[in-house]
Amino acid sequence: MGMAWGFIFQKKLIALSIGIIVFKYAILGIIIFTLVKQPWFDTLWFSLGVASLILSAFVYGLKEALREGKDDVI
């Protein structure tokens, strides 16, 4: 993956970068799927953690958009 990122920054190949992103999320999906199947894993708390991450990203984006709106008025 390190060599692939080197090619991306060197030649800016969009297909290679998209391939790496898809590959990364495929691995993440396999890890989450395997983790959810474990008997000790509680999916409720996992989903609440993911939801809180999404909610905090949304609140941060909203806060930054409002801050930029204030800066543009002055």
Secondary structure, 3 states (H helix, E strand, C coil): CHHHHHHHHHHCCHHHHHHHHHHHHHHHHHHHHHHHCCCCCCHHHHHHHHHHHHHHHHHHHHHHHHHHHHHHHC
